[in-house]
Amino acid sequence: MDVEEIRQRLEFEPQALPLSASLLAKCHIDFNKVEQALTWLDSQPNHYIVTLSDPLYPPLLAQISDPPQVLFIKGSIESLLLPSIAIVGSRNASRGGLDMAADLAGHLANQGFSITSGMATGIDGAAHKATLAVDGTTMAVLGCGVECIYPKRHQHLYHDIINTGCVISEYWPSIGPFAGNFPRRNRIVSGLSLGTVVVEASRKSGSLISARLAMEQNREVFAVPGSVLGGYSQGCHDLIKNGAKLVESAADIIEELGCLSDYHLEQLHLRHHIQDNDVSDLPFPPLLASVGYETTAIDSVVEDSGKPIDLVLIQMLELELQGWVAAVPGGYVRLKRS
C-alpha cells in the first residue's frame, strides 16, 4: 500500500484498514498528524512506518500484552529480522560496568545477535558502541520521536546506529523526550528481545523496569553480579535472588536462548509465507555451499551469498527444517552432503 492509498483509505475508507472494528470505533483520526507522519515517511528512503499487521513487524514484540500499534523506524529495516538481546543498566555506571556491557555486547554481536538498548548514557551507550565496533547490528528504542536525538551527547552514536542498524519509536517523529515516555518505551526494548541482560543497577534503577517487563513477557532475564559495596549492583543481586540467571560471560546467555531463537525464526518463516512450492525457487545450492562442517557465522553466510539478511535467514531456516544444516551457538554447521 503506497502513501497516497493510505491517505485515501484514512479519509474515505477507514474500514478497509487492517484494524479491528473495536479499534476503529475508538479511533479519532487527526489528519494533520497523519499527514506529518506520511510526509516524514516519504522524505527519506530509510524512513519506515510499520504497523502491527505488517509482515515486518517484529514477531516477538507482537506477542506482548500491549504491543505498539505503529513503529516509526529510521535506518535499516532488516535490523528487525535478527534475533535480538537487550542490554540495559545504570546511566551512572562504573568503569567495570561499562567494560562488562561492552564485552557482552561485542561477543553476542559476533555470534549473530543484534543488541537492543535505549541509547541512554552509561550501560546503554556502552552496549551500542561495542556492537558497532565489531560491525554488529544494534537497535536503539527511543523515549522520544526518531528525529529527536536524546541525550544530545549521543549525536554521533545516533547517526552511527542508523548507518548499520536502526532507531525505533512508537512516538511521532518530532516528539520530545518527556519523562513519562521512558518507562513505557522499556516494554519495547524487552519485547523486541529474546532476553534482557541487566549489567549494573541499583535498587532504584530504571533498568529494573525493563527486567520486570521481560519477566511479564515470559522472556529470559539475566543479571551481572557486582560488588556488595557501593550499591551499584543491588538491583542485579535482587534479580538473581528472584530467579534471573547469573551472567559472567556471553556464553551464559547464549546457552539459555536456543528455544526462543528457534521460535523467532519460525515466526519469521510464517510471516514471510514461505511455502513448499516456493522452496524450489530459492537458490539453496550456493547458500548451502557457504556453510561448512565446522561452525560458520551467519555474517559469513550472508556475505558469501550476496543476499539480504532477511532472505538468508528464511532460507537457512528451510535448510534447517530439511535437515541440511543445524543452528549452533555462533552460526550454522552443515549436516550432510548435497
Phi, psi and chi 1 to 4 in degrees:
 res  aa     phi    psi   chi1   chi2   chi3   chi4
   1 MET       -  121.7 -172.2 -176.4  -57.6      -
   2 ASP   -85.4  173.4   60.8   26.4      -      -
   3 VAL   -61.1  -42.7  172.4      -      -      -
   4 GLU   -64.4  -37.7 -171.2   54.9   41.2      -
   5 GLU   -66.6  -38.0 -174.4  177.8   -7.9      -
   6 ILE   -60.9  -44.2  -65.7  173.2      -      -
   7 ARG   -58.5  -45.9  -72.5 -170.2  177.8   95.9
   8 GLN   -62.3  -44.5  -68.0  -65.9  -40.1      -
   9 ARG   -68.1  -40.1  -70.8 -163.8  178.8 -173.1
  10 LEU   -59.3  -38.6  -77.8  168.4      -      -
  11 GLU   -85.2  -39.5 -170.9  162.9    2.1      -
  12 PHE  -115.0  -24.1  -58.7  109.8      -      -
  13 GLU  -136.3   57.3  -60.1  177.7   87.5      -
  14 PRO   -59.4  -28.3   19.7  -31.4      -      -
  15 GLN   -66.9  -16.3   70.4  -80.5    0.4      -
  16 ALA   -84.1   -7.4      -      -      -      -
  17 LEU   -76.0  154.0  -67.1  168.9      -      -
  18 PRO   -76.7   59.3   29.2  -35.0      -      -
  19 LEU  -127.9  148.2  -60.6  173.0      -      -
  20 SER   -68.9  159.2   66.8      -      -      -
  21 ALA   -61.6  -39.1      -      -      -      -
  22 SER   -66.2  -39.4   59.9      -      -      -
  23 LEU   -69.1  -41.3 -170.3   56.3      -      -
  24 LEU   -60.4  -38.5  -88.2  174.5      -      -
  25 ALA   -63.9  -28.8      -      -      -      -
  26 LYS   -86.6  -14.2  -63.3  175.5 -175.0  175.9
  27 CYS   -77.4  133.1  -76.1      -      -      -
  28 HIS  -117.2  113.5  168.7   70.8      -      -
  29 ILE   -84.7  117.2  -60.8  173.5      -      -
  30 ASP   -91.5  100.0 -175.9  -27.4      -      -
  31 PHE   -66.1  -26.4  -73.8  100.8      -      -
  32 ASN   -65.3  -43.6  -73.4  -28.7      -      -
  33 LYS   -67.9  -39.8  -71.1 -172.3   70.5  175.4
  34 VAL   -60.5  -44.3  169.2      -      -      -
  35 GLU   -62.7  -40.7 -165.6   65.5   31.7      -
  36 GLN   -61.2  -43.5  -70.8  171.8   16.7      -
  37 ALA   -65.7  -43.2      -      -      -      -
  38 LEU   -71.3  -33.1  -63.5  178.4      -      -
  39 THR   -64.8  -42.6  -60.7      -      -      -
  40 TRP   -59.8  -44.4  174.5   85.1      -      -
  41 LEU   -57.8  -41.5  176.4   64.8      -      -
  42 ASP   -76.4  -16.1  -97.9   -9.4      -      -
  43 SER   -76.5  -25.8   64.5      -      -      -
  44 GLN  -144.5  147.1  -66.9  -68.4  -25.4      -
  45 PRO   -69.1  -18.0   21.3  -31.9      -      -
  46 ASN   -99.3   21.5   67.5  -17.4      -      -
  47 HIS  -101.2  133.3  -70.7 -176.7      -      -
  48 TYR  -138.4  145.7  -57.4   92.5      -      -
  49 ILE  -121.8  118.1  -62.4  176.7      -      -
  50 VAL  -116.0  123.6  176.2      -      -      -
  51 THR   -98.4  168.0   62.8      -      -      -
  52 LEU   -60.7  -26.1 -167.4   53.7      -      -
  53 SER   -90.1   -2.2   61.5      -      -      -
  54 ASP   -75.3  137.5 -165.3  -55.7      -      -
  55 PRO   -58.3  -23.8  -23.5   32.8      -      -
  56 LEU   -86.0   -3.6  -76.9  172.0      -      -
  57 TYR   -64.1  130.5 -165.3   94.3      -      -
  58 PRO   -57.5  122.9  -24.1   34.5      -      -
  59 PRO   -62.4  -36.0   17.5  -29.1      -      -
  60 LEU   -68.6  -38.3  -73.0  176.7      -      -
  61 LEU   -65.2  -34.5 -175.7   59.7      -      -
  62 ALA   -65.0  -17.8      -      -      -      -
  63 GLN   -84.3  -13.0  -61.5  -60.0  -46.2      -
  64 ILE   -75.1  166.6   70.8  173.6      -      -
  65 SER   -69.8  -28.9   60.8      -      -      -
  66 ASP  -134.6   64.5   56.7  -16.9      -      -
  67 PRO   -65.6  145.3   26.7  -35.0      -      -
  68 PRO   -63.3  137.6   18.6  -28.7      -      -
  69 GLN   -70.6  -29.0  -65.0  -66.2  -43.4      -
  70 VAL  -137.0  138.2  175.4      -      -      -
  71 LEU  -119.8  130.7  -67.6  172.8      -      -
  72 PHE   -96.3  127.9  -66.0   90.5      -      -
  73 ILE  -129.5  132.5  -62.1  162.8      -      -
  74 LYS  -126.1  118.3 -174.8  175.0 -179.5  179.5
  75 GLY   132.6 -137.8      -      -      -      -
  76 SER   -94.6  115.6  169.1      -      -      -
  77 ILE   -66.0  -26.3 -166.6   72.6      -      -
  78 GLU   -64.8  -19.1  -70.4   80.9    9.6      -
  79 SER   -58.2  -29.5  -55.7      -      -      -
  80 LEU   -67.0  -17.2  -62.9  176.6      -      -
  81 LEU   -91.0  -12.8  -59.3  170.5      -      -
  82 LEU   -80.5  143.5  -76.8  174.6      -      -
  83 PRO   -62.7  134.1   21.2  -30.7      -      -
  84 SER  -120.0  150.3  179.7      -      -      -
  85 ILE  -125.9  132.5  -62.7  172.1      -      -
  86 ALA   -89.5  136.6      -      -      -      -
  87 ILE  -124.1  119.9  -63.5 -180.0      -      -
  88 VAL  -135.5  166.8  -62.1      -      -      -
  89 GLY   168.8 -163.6      -      -      -      -
  90 SER   -66.2  142.6  173.4      -      -      -
  91 ARG   -72.5  -30.2  -75.4  176.3  166.6   80.4
  92 ASN  -106.7   62.3  -60.0  -52.9      -      -
  93 ALA   -78.5  154.3      -      -      -      -
  94 SER   -76.6  167.3   68.1      -      -      -
  95 ARG   -60.7  -39.8 -178.3   70.8  -99.2  166.8
  96 GLY   -64.3  -39.3      -      -      -      -
  97 GLY   -64.7  -43.1      -      -      -      -
  98 LEU   -62.5  -42.0  -64.7  172.8      -      -
  99 ASP   -65.7  -39.6  -70.4  -15.7      -      -
 100 MET   -65.9  -43.2 -173.4   62.5  176.4      -
 101 ALA   -60.2  -43.1      -      -      -      -
 102 ALA   -65.0  -41.5      -      -      -      -
 103 ASP   -63.7  -46.7 -177.9   73.4      -      -
 104 LEU   -62.5  -46.6  -69.1  174.5      -      -
 105 ALA   -62.0  -44.5      -      -      -      -
 106 GLY   -62.4  -45.1      -      -      -      -
 107 HIS   -67.1  -41.7  -80.9   91.8      -      -
 108 LEU   -65.6  -41.2  -69.3  168.1      -      -
 109 ALA   -62.8  -37.8      -      -      -      -
 110 ASN   -67.7  -19.8  -83.6  -31.9      -      -
 111 GLN   -90.1    4.5  -62.8  -63.6  -44.2      -
 112 GLY    97.8    4.9      -      -      -      -
 113 PHE   -88.8  146.6  -67.1   97.0      -      -
 114 SER   -87.1  155.8   71.1      -      -      -
 115 ILE  -113.0  124.8  -58.1  -59.0      -      -
 116 THR  -109.4  136.1  -61.5      -      -      -
 117 SER  -156.4 -168.5 -161.3      -      -      -
 118 GLY  -111.1    8.9      -      -      -      -
 119 MET    60.9   20.4 -147.4  179.3   80.0      -
 120 ALA   -77.4  170.7      -      -      -      -
 121 THR   -69.0  167.0   55.6      -      -      -
 122 GLY    82.4 -132.0      -      -      -      -
 123 ILE   -60.4  -42.8  -63.1  -61.6      -      -
 124 ASP   -55.1  -53.3  -71.6   19.4      -      -
 125 GLY   -61.8  -40.5      -      -      -      -
 126 ALA   -62.0  -39.8      -      -      -      -
 127 ALA   -67.0  -44.9      -      -      -      -
 128 HIS   -60.3  -48.2  -71.3  -53.8      -      -
 129 LYS   -64.7  -40.5  -69.6  171.7 -175.3  176.0
 130 ALA   -66.2  -35.9      -      -      -      -
 131 THR   -65.0  -44.9  -54.8      -      -      -
 132 LEU   -63.9  -33.6  -66.4  167.9      -      -
 133 ALA   -65.8  -24.9      -      -      -      -
 134 VAL  -105.5   19.8  -63.0      -      -      -
 135 ASP    60.6   32.8  -62.8  -37.6      -      -
 136 GLY   -88.9 -178.3      -      -      -      -
 137 THR  -109.1  130.4  -61.6      -      -      -
 138 THR  -133.6  145.6 -174.1      -      -      -
 139 MET  -121.4  134.4  -60.9 -172.8  -69.1      -
 140 ALA  -111.4  121.1      -      -      -      -
 141 VAL   -96.2  121.3 -176.5      -      -      -
 142 LEU  -100.0  149.8  -52.9 -177.1      -      -
 143 GLY   -93.4   23.9      -      -      -      -
 144 CYS  -149.9 -177.8   52.1      -      -      -
 145 GLY   -71.4  159.9      -      -      -      -
 146 VAL   -70.2  -11.5  -66.3      -      -      -
 147 GLU   -94.7    0.3  -67.2  -61.2  -25.2      -
 148 CYS  -105.5  119.0  179.9      -      -      -
 149 ILE   -91.7  114.9  -57.9  174.9      -      -
 150 TYR  -143.5  128.2 -177.9   82.9      -      -
 151 PRO   -73.6  158.2   28.1  -34.8      -      -
 152 LYS   -59.7  -31.5  -66.7  -65.7 -175.3 -176.2
 153 ARG   -66.1  -13.6   71.7  178.2   72.8  173.8
 154 HIS   -98.3   26.7  -82.6  169.2      -      -
 155 GLN   -59.7  -47.1 -177.7  169.4   -4.9      -
 156 HIS   -66.2  -40.0  -69.0  -59.7      -      -
 157 LEU   -61.8  -43.3  177.1   60.1      -      -
 158 TYR   -53.4  -49.6  168.2   90.2      -      -
 159 HIS   -69.5  -34.8  -69.2  -66.6      -      -
 160 ASP   -65.8  -39.8  -71.7  -17.3      -      -
 161 ILE   -62.6  -45.2  -68.6  171.7      -      -
 162 ILE   -61.8  -33.7  -71.5  169.6      -      -
 163 ASN   -65.3  -31.4  -74.2  -22.8      -      -
 164 THR  -123.2  -21.7   56.9      -      -      -
 165 GLY  -127.4 -131.2      -      -      -      -
 166 CYS  -160.7  159.7   65.4      -      -      -
 167 VAL  -108.2  145.7  -65.3      -      -      -
 168 ILE  -133.5  142.5  -59.2  169.7      -      -
 169 SER  -155.4  150.8  178.2      -      -      -
 170 GLU   -92.6   -4.2   65.7 -179.8  -39.7      -
 171 TYR   -93.3  152.7  -57.2  109.6      -      -
 172 TRP   -54.9  145.8 -110.8 -120.1      -      -
 173 PRO   -52.5  -31.8  -30.3   37.2      -      -
 174 SER   -96.0    2.7   59.6      -      -      -
 175 ILE   -65.9  136.9  -67.2  -67.5      -      -
 176 GLY   -82.1  175.9      -      -      -      -
 177 PRO   -84.5   77.6   30.3  -33.0      -      -
 178 PHE   -79.0  143.1  -60.8  107.6      -      -
 179 ALA   -56.3  -39.5      -      -      -      -
 180 GLY   -68.2  -15.5      -      -      -      -
 181 ASN   -73.2  -29.2  -65.4   -9.7      -      -
 182 PHE   -71.4  -44.8  -68.6   91.0      -      -
 183 PRO   -60.1  -35.2  -24.5   35.6      -      -
 184 ARG   -70.4  -36.5 -174.1  161.9  175.4   76.8
 185 ARG   -66.9  -21.7   71.4   92.9 -172.6  -94.2
 186 ASN   -63.4  -28.3  -71.2  -12.9      -      -
 187 ARG   -66.8  -26.3   83.6 -169.2 -166.6  -73.3
 188 ILE   -76.9  -40.2  -56.6  176.5      -      -
 189 VAL   -55.9  -51.2  172.0      -      -      -
 190 SER   -73.6  -34.4   57.1      -      -      -
 191 GLY   -68.1  -30.0      -      -      -      -
 192 LEU   -73.5  -15.5  -76.0  167.2      -      -
 193 SER  -111.5  149.0  -53.6      -      -      -
 194 LEU   -66.4  -34.9  -59.9  167.5      -      -
 195 GLY  -157.1  160.1      -      -      -      -
 196 THR  -118.4  128.9  -65.9      -      -      -
 197 VAL  -108.0  121.8 -173.9      -      -      -
 198 VAL  -100.6  117.3 -176.7      -      -      -
 199 VAL   -88.9  -44.4  174.4      -      -      -
 200 GLU  -152.4  125.9 -165.9  171.7   73.0      -
 201 ALA  -157.8  131.4      -      -      -      -
 202 SER   -79.0  177.4   68.2      -      -      -
 203 ARG   -70.6  -14.8  -76.5 -174.9  171.0  140.3
 204 LYS  -105.7    9.1  -65.9 -177.3  178.1 -179.7
 205 SER   -68.8  137.8  173.0      -      -      -
 206 GLY   -65.1  -20.7      -      -      -      -
 207 SER   -66.8  -20.9   59.5      -      -      -
 208 LEU   -68.3  -22.3  -62.1 -178.1      -      -
 209 ILE   -63.8  -43.9  -62.5  173.6      -      -
 210 SER   -61.1  -41.0  -65.4      -      -      -
 211 ALA   -63.9  -44.4      -      -      -      -
 212 ARG   -62.8  -43.2  175.3  180.0   58.8   78.3
 213 LEU   -64.1  -39.5  -69.8  166.7      -      -
 214 ALA   -60.3  -41.3      -      -      -      -
 215 MET   -62.2  -44.0  -69.9  177.3 -178.1      -
 216 GLU   -64.7  -28.1  -67.5  173.4   -2.1      -
 217 GLN   -87.5    6.0  -66.2  162.5   -4.6      -
 218 ASN    60.6   37.4  -66.4  -44.0      -      -
 219 ARG  -104.0  162.0  -53.0  -66.9  163.1   79.8
 220 GLU   -70.9  143.4  -63.8  -69.5  -19.7      -
 221 VAL  -124.1  131.3  176.7      -      -      -
 222 PHE  -123.8  149.6  -54.6   88.2      -      -
 223 ALA  -142.2  139.7      -      -      -      -
 224 VAL   -95.4  123.0  175.8      -      -      -
 225 PRO   -73.9  159.9   29.2  -34.7      -      -
 226 GLY  -146.8 -168.0      -      -      -      -
 227 SER   -66.6  145.0  171.4      -      -      -
 228 VAL   -78.6   -8.6  -63.3      -      -      -
 229 LEU   -91.0  144.0  -56.5  175.5      -      -
 230 GLY    89.6  -21.2      -      -      -      -
 231 GLY    80.1    6.0      -      -      -      -
 232 TYR   -65.6  -28.0  -74.0  109.7      -      -
 233 SER  -120.6   16.1  -64.2      -      -      -
 234 GLN   -58.7  -39.8  -75.8  179.0  -36.3      -
 235 GLY   -63.2  -39.6      -      -      -      -
 236 CYS   -64.9  -42.0  -66.9      -      -      -
 237 HIS   -63.7  -38.8  -64.8  162.7      -      -
 238 ASP   -62.7  -40.9  -69.9  -15.6      -      -
 239 LEU   -61.7  -43.8  -71.5  173.1      -      -
 240 ILE   -62.9  -42.0  -67.4  167.5      -      -
 241 LYS   -60.9  -29.8  -70.9  176.3 -176.0  176.8
 242 ASN   -95.5   12.0  -70.4  -37.7      -      -
 243 GLY   113.6   -5.7      -      -      -      -
 244 ALA   -66.5  149.0      -      -      -      -
 245 LYS   -78.9  131.7  174.1  152.9 -175.5  175.0
 246 LEU   -72.1  131.1 -175.1  151.9      -      -
 247 VAL  -116.9  126.8  169.4      -      -      -
 248 GLU  -114.4  -20.2  -64.8  177.2  -48.2      -
 249 SER  -155.4  169.2   69.2      -      -      -
 250 ALA   -61.7  -29.8      -      -      -      -
 251 ALA   -60.7  -33.7      -      -      -      -
 252 ASP   -62.9  -29.9  -63.8  -33.9      -      -
 253 ILE   -81.4  -47.4  -60.3  166.8      -      -
 254 ILE   -61.2  -39.9  -67.8  169.0      -      -
 255 GLU   -67.5  -18.1   68.6 -178.3   14.4      -
 256 GLU   -90.1  -11.0  -67.7  -70.2  -41.4      -
 257 LEU  -107.5    7.2  -65.5  177.5      -      -
 258 GLY   -58.0  -48.6      -      -      -      -
 259 CYS   -65.6  -44.7  -67.4      -      -      -
 260 LEU   -66.4  -35.1  -93.3  175.3      -      -
 261 SER   -64.7  -41.0 -174.4      -      -      -
 262 ASP   -61.7  -41.1  -71.4  -15.5      -      -
 263 TYR   -62.1  -42.7  171.1   80.1      -      -
 264 HIS   -56.8  -46.6  174.0   91.7      -      -
 265 LEU   -69.8  -36.2  -71.3  175.3      -      -
 266 GLU   -61.4  -43.5  -71.6  -75.4   -2.8      -
 267 GLN   -66.1  -37.7  -70.0  -61.1  -54.1      -
 268 LEU   -60.6  -43.3 -175.8   63.6      -      -
 269 HIS   -59.7  -47.2  169.2  -93.9      -      -
 270 LEU   -66.4  -40.5  -67.2  172.8      -      -
 271 ARG   -68.5  -26.7  -78.6  168.7  172.3 -100.0
 272 HIS   -95.7    6.3  -75.5  -96.5      -      -
 273 HIS    55.0   46.7  -49.9  -64.0      -      -
 274 ILE   -80.1  114.1  -59.9  -61.3      -      -
 275 GLN  -106.9  166.6  -55.6  -65.5  -23.6      -
 276 ASP   -57.0  -37.1  -69.3  -19.4      -      -
 277 ASN   -75.6   -9.1   59.2   -4.8      -      -
 278 ASP   -86.1  -23.9  -65.0  -36.1      -      -
 279 VAL   -62.5  -38.5  172.0      -      -      -
 280 SER   -64.0  -21.4   60.6      -      -      -
 281 ASP   -86.0  -10.0  -63.9  -31.7      -      -
 282 LEU   -83.0  140.9  -62.6  174.8      -      -
 283 PRO   -78.5   68.0   29.6  -33.9      -      -
 284 PHE   -67.5  -40.3  -76.1  158.1      -      -
 285 PRO   -55.4  -47.6  -28.1   36.6      -      -
 286 PRO   -64.4  -36.1  -19.5   31.3      -      -
 287 LEU   -67.6  -45.7 -166.0   63.6      -      -
 288 LEU   -62.2  -35.8 -170.7   58.3      -      -
 289 ALA   -64.8  -22.0      -      -      -      -
 290 SER   -84.5   -5.8   67.9      -      -      -
 291 VAL  -102.5  124.6 -178.3      -      -      -
 292 GLY   -92.7  178.3      -      -      -      -
 293 TYR   -84.2   -5.3  -68.1   96.6      -      -
 294 GLU  -110.6  164.0  -64.2 -177.3   -4.4      -
 295 THR   -54.3  126.9  -57.7      -      -      -
 296 THR  -114.4  123.7  -55.3      -      -      -
 297 ALA   -66.1  145.7      -      -      -      -
 298 ILE   -61.2  -32.6 -174.2   62.4      -      -
 299 ASP   -60.3  -38.9  -71.2  -11.3      -      -
 300 SER   -67.4  -39.8  -61.7      -      -      -
 301 VAL   -62.5  -44.7  178.1      -      -      -
 302 VAL   -63.1  -44.8  172.2      -      -      -
 303 GLU   -63.3  -43.3 -176.1  176.6   -7.1      -
 304 ASP   -66.8  -34.8  -70.0  -15.3      -      -
 305 SER   -76.7  -29.9   71.0      -      -      -
 306 GLY    71.0   18.2      -      -      -      -
 307 LYS  -112.1  159.9  -60.2 -177.6 -179.0  -57.9
 308 PRO   -59.9  146.5  -19.7   31.1      -      -
 309 ILE   -63.6  -31.4 -169.1  169.0      -      -
 310 ASP   -64.4  -40.3   55.6  -21.4      -      -
 311 LEU   -68.0  -40.1 -178.9   57.9      -      -
 312 VAL   -61.8  -43.7  170.5      -      -      -
 313 LEU   -62.3  -40.9  -73.1  171.7      -      -
 314 ILE   -64.3  -45.8  -67.1  167.2      -      -
 315 GLN   -67.2  -37.7  -67.3  179.3   -6.3      -
 316 MET   -65.1  -36.0  -69.8  -57.0  -63.4      -
 317 LEU   -62.5  -42.1  176.8   60.4      -      -
 318 GLU   -61.6  -44.0  -73.6  -65.9  -23.4      -
 319 LEU   -62.8  -36.0  -71.7  172.8      -      -
 320 GLU   -68.5  -43.6 -173.5  178.1   -3.1      -
 321 LEU   -64.3  -29.9  -65.8  173.9      -      -
 322 GLN   -86.6   -1.7  -66.8  174.3   26.8      -
 323 GLY    86.0   12.1      -      -      -      -
 324 TRP   -81.5  -35.6  -69.5  100.7      -      -
 325 VAL  -134.9  167.0  -59.1      -      -      -
 326 ALA  -131.7  139.3      -      -      -      -
 327 ALA   -79.7  129.4      -      -      -      -
 328 VAL  -133.9  162.5  -63.4      -      -      -
 329 PRO   -54.6  123.7  -27.1   35.7      -      -
 330 GLY   100.9   -7.9      -      -      -      -
 331 GLY   147.3 -129.1      -      -      -      -
 332 TYR  -135.2  154.9  -67.7   88.7      -      -
 333 VAL  -126.5  147.2  -65.7      -      -      -
 334 ARG   -77.4  138.4 -178.9   95.8  169.4 -106.1
 335 LEU  -106.4  -30.5  -64.1  178.6      -      -
 336 LYS  -150.3  162.3   59.0 -175.7  179.4 -179.9
 337 ARG   -83.1  152.4  -62.9 -177.5 -175.8  -83.8
 338 SER   -83.6      -   53.8      -      -      -
